[in-house]
């Protein structure tokens, strides 16, 4: 697996990963998107909007974890994370990083991609 900075053209794939990863989640699935069974567009577009808002924030940093390229294709995005760079006051401990989102595609859960992004 490889971890590197996400590129703007990867936002749609990142949103699809989050939609699939949180599909059965009580909050993001059941409560916020109760009609998601009729189509993934609503939940996918909701995630895309969140990613795009974070993308425009200079304190946000997006990382992706990819699978190695296989004989049959290129590397695949398996997971992504959004980190927020926060500053509190002054001094040595003023700098802080916060994990805003972390999503792993269901087929790649348990492979260590989330751990690598942390």
C-alpha positions in Angstrom: 0.0 0.0 0.0 1.1 3.6 -0.7 0.0 6.7 1.1 0.3 10.1 -0.6 -1.5 13.4 -1.0 -4.8 13.2 -2.7 -5.3 15.0 -6.1 -8.3 17.0 -7.0 -9.4 14.6 -9.7 -9.7 11.9 -7.0 -12.5 13.6 -5.2 -15.3 11.7 -6.9 -13.7 8.3 -6.1 -13.1 9.5 -2.5 -16.8 10.4 -2.2 -17.9 7.0 -3.5 -15.6 5.3 -1.0 -17.2 7.2 1.9 -20.7 6.5 0.6 -20.0 2.8 0.6 -18.0 2.8 3.8 -20.7 4.6 5.8 -23.7 3.0 4.0 -24.8 0.9 7.0 -23.7 3.4 9.6 -26.4 4.4 12.0 -25.8 8.2 11.7 -24.6 8.7 8.1 -26.7 5.9 6.7 -29.9 5.3 8.7 -30.6 8.8 10.1 -29.1 11.1 7.5 -29.8 9.1 4.3 -32.8 6.9 5.1 -33.7 6.5 1.4 -30.2 5.4 0.3 -31.4 2.0 -0.8 -33.2 3.7 -3.8 -29.9 5.0 -5.1 -26.4 6.1 -4.0 -26.6 9.5 -5.6 -27.8 11.4 -2.5 -25.2 10.0 -0.1 -22.5 10.1 -2.7 -23.2 13.8 -3.5 -23.4 14.6 0.2 -19.9 13.2 0.7 -18.6 14.9 -2.4 -19.9 18.3 -1.1 -18.1 17.7 2.2 -14.8 16.8 0.5 -15.0 19.8 -1.8 -15.6 22.2 1.2 -12.6 20.7 2.9 -10.5 20.9 -0.2 -11.0 24.7 -0.4 -9.9 25.0 3.3 -6.1 25.7 3.4 -5.9 24.0 6.8 -7.2 20.7 5.4 -5.0 18.0 4.0 -6.3 15.0 2.2 -4.3 11.7 2.0 -5.2 8.5 0.2 -4.0 5.0 0.6 -3.8 2.9 -2.6 -3.4 -0.7 -3.4 -0.3 -1.7 -5.4 -0.8 -1.9 -9.2 -1.8 -5.4 -10.2 -1.1 -7.2 -13.4 -4.6 -6.3 -14.6 -4.7 -2.6 -13.8 -3.4 0.5 -12.0 -3.3 1.1 -8.3 -6.7 1.6 -6.7 -7.7 4.1 -4.0 -8.6 1.9 -1.0 -9.0 4.6 1.7 -8.7 8.3 2.4 -8.4 10.7 5.3 -8.9 14.4 5.8 -6.6 16.0 8.4 -7.2 19.5 9.7 -4.2 21.6 10.8 -5.3 23.6 13.9 -3.5 26.2 15.8 -4.3 27.0 19.5 -2.6 30.0 21.1 1.2 30.2 21.0 4.1 28.2 22.1 5.5 24.7 21.6 2.1 23.0 22.0 0.1 25.4 19.9 0.1 23.2 16.8 -2.5 20.4 16.6 -3.7 18.0 13.9 -7.2 16.6 13.9 -8.6 13.8 11.9 -11.8 15.0 10.3 -12.8 12.0 8.2 -11.4 8.5 7.5 -13.1 6.2 5.0 -12.0 2.8 3.7 -13.7 1.0 0.8 -15.5 -2.1 2.1 -13.4 -4.5 0.0 -10.2 -3.1 1.6 -11.4 -2.9 5.2 -9.1 -4.8 7.5 -6.0 -4.5 5.2 -4.4 -1.7 7.3 -5.2 1.3 5.1 -6.8 3.2 7.9 -3.9 2.5 10.1 -1.5 3.7 7.5 -3.5 7.0 7.1 -3.4 7.6 10.8 
